[in-house]
Amino acid sequence: MRIVQHPILTFARGKKISFTFDGRTLEGYEGEPIAAALHDAGVKVLRRSIRLSRPRGFFCAVGKCSSCLMKVDGKPNVRVCIEPLREGMRVETQRGKGELIERG
């Protein structure tokens, strides 16, 4: 599912790391967008529309839309198309608008 050769672009990869998505352990490359690692793992639906629950996937890939909002390490509304992947991240499908929990 990855583009490995391109006539113009080069793809520098970080080291292979593990993260969790909805409780499953997946692998990706450090520093790549979370959405890229999810796409490579076969995850095509990143969220569902709030009102009609229609599937939303990788759309703009530049952080300008809301199609890829997910919960990352407990923080809601993270745009995973631009958020770099780090070892041990906990990525979860966000249901609804995402609610902040006050800690104190």
Secondary structure by P-SEA (a helix, b strand, c coil): ccccccccbbbbbcccbbbbcccbbbbbcccccaaaaaaaaccccccccccccccccccccccccccbbbbcccccccccccbbbccbbbbbbccccbbbbbcc
